[in-house]
Amino acid sequence: MADAPAPGSAPDWAAFAMACGACTRCGLSSGREQVVISRGHHEARLMLIGEAPGATEDAQGEPFVGRSGQLLDQLLAEAGLDPSRDIYLCNAVKCRPPDNRRPRGGELAACRPWLDQQIAWVDPPLIGLLGATALAGVLGVKSGMTQLRGQWLAGEGPLLGGRLLLPLFHPSYLLRNPSGAEGKPKWLTREDLRGAAERLRQLTASL
């Protein structure tokens, strides 16, 4: 069974990818085509965390490259964010669940050391949580996304302390609710990402 690198170790993304590829901590490993780790910039100051890969992601080995990812990239661009420069994208679970079902609690727990290592190495001051599964998996919060989206939450504990976390609607939800009218989920998400972009600019200006 593969282990995540020791906390505090220097980033070695090649070794990390190899270790993830050898992981058999949960049953999802038996059905995956490949492990889906990340895309974007390893030193980005904004990390976006989704729930799990879908079929396109499993085939291509990168997160958010299917229809949901294309919509996310569009919304990021409209907010003035470049995924290759400003964002580090990953999922709470690195292997595709059967039939694209939601990851189960045990699967999230089994994959958490990999996610924790990504957070520690990228060290982003800002984290966006895409969807209720990511919100529950990272913060243990099971409140509805409608109540929490768009609100910056203060991280706690040794890993998340000092970081701000922003619940966001998952782009797959936006595909099911495609209206861009003011007040609708897609419009709200665009505004939330613009707020994240402004917070990122403020952080950069203060350096």
N, C-alpha and C positions, 0 to 999 in steps of 0.2 A: 504494500500500500504506500503510495507516494506521500511525502510530507512536504508541507510548505516550508520555505526557507525560515531560518530562525529570525524572530523579531529583532529589528535593529540592524540586520545584516545589510550590506551594501547592495543596491539594486543589480541584479543579474537577470535580465528579462529572458535571455535565451534559456538559462537553467530553469527559470520559472515555467516557461512554456513546456519544456521537456517533462518537468515534474507533473504539471497539470495533465499532460497527455498520457501519463502513466497512472493517473488516479483511478482507483476503483472503490472509493469510499461509500458509494451508494449504487443502487441498481440502475441508475440512469446510464452508467458507464457501459453497460452491456448493449444498449441500443443506439449509441451515438455513432455518427459517421466520423466526427472529429470534435475535439474540445474547442469551444469558442471562448477566447480569452478577452480580446479588446481590439479597439481601433482608436485612432486619434493620437494625441501627443502625450508622451510619458511624463512631461513636466507641466501639463496643463493645470491651471488654477481652478478649473471647474470640472468636476467629475459627474457624469450622468450614469446612474445605475438602474437597469431594468430588471426584469424578472428572470427570463430564460431564453435561450435561442429558439427560433422557429425552424421550419424546414429549410428555408433559403440560407439562414445563418449556419445551420448544421452542415449544409453542402459546401458553403464557401469558407467557413472557418472564421468569420468575423461577425460581430454583433450589429444589429440594426442595419442590415443591407437588403431586406425585403421591402414590402410595401410600407410597413410601419416605419422602417428606417429611412425610406425615401421621403416620407412625410416629415419625419423628425428633422432631417437635413434641410428641408425646405423651410420649416419654421425657425430653425437655428439661423439660416441665412437671412431670413426676414428680420430677425432680432439683431443682426450684425455680428453673428458668431460664426467662426470658421471651424468645422469639426476637426480638420487636420492640424489646426494651430491652437485653438482655444479650449478644446474639449478632450477629455479622456472618457471613452464609452466602454462600459462593461455590463455584465449581468450578475445578479446575485447567485445564479446557478449557471455553470459553464457547459452543461450538456442538455440536449433537447429532451424534454419530457415527452412520452408517447402521445401522439395525437394533439400535440401543443397544449396539453392540459397545464394547469397551474402547478408549480413545484409544491411538493408537500413539505411539512415542517422538518421531517428528518433529512430530506434532500437539501433544504436550505441550511440546516445545521452542519451537514457533512461538508458543504461547499464553503462555509463561512471563513475558515482559515485562509483560503485562497483570496477571497474578497478582502479580508483584513490586510493581507500582505499587499494587495494592490493599493489600498487606501494609504497604508504606511509608506510605501515607496513613492507613489505619485504625490502624496502629502498635499492634497488640495484644500484650500480654506473654504471652498464652496462645493457642496454636493447636491445634485438634483436627484430625487427619488421618483422614478417613473412608474407610477401605478401603485395599487394597494399592496401587492405582493412585495415589492421592493421596500415600501414603507414598513410593513410588518417584519420583513426579514432583517432589515438593518437596524430599525429603532424599536421593534417589538410593539409598534403602535397599530392597533386594528380599527381605529376610527375611520369613518368614511372619508374618501378623498375629497368629496364636495365641501366638507367642512374645513379641511386642512390645506388644500391646494393653495399655492400662492403665499403661504405664511412661512417665514424663515424660522426654523426651530434651532435652538442652541444644542449642539452635541454635548454629550456627557461621557465621562470615563476616560481612560488612558488613550484610547484610539481616536474617539470622536470629539473629545473635549477641545474647545477652541475653534471648532469648525461650525459653519452654518449649513443647515440642511433644508432643502426646499421641496416639499411634495408637489408633484406635477402629474397631470393626467398622462396615462400611457398612450403613445400614438396609435396603438391598435384600437383603443376606445374612441379616439378621434376619427378613425376610419369608419366606425359604426355610427358616428354622430358628425357627419361631414359639414354641417352648416357653419359658415364663417361669420354669421350674424353676430352683432355685439351681444355679449352676455352668454353666448353658447360656448361649450367646452373648447372648441378649436380657437375661438377668439380669446378666451381666457388664457389658454396655454401660450398663445403668441405674446400676450401681455406679460405673463409670468416670465417667459424667456427674455423679454426685453428688460424686465426688472433685474434678472440675473446678469444680463450683459452690462447694465449700468452699475450694479454692485461690483462686477469684475473690473470695470474701468476705474472705479473709485479705489479699489485695492491696488491696482497697477500704478495709479497716480500717487499713492501714498508711499510707494517704495523708495 
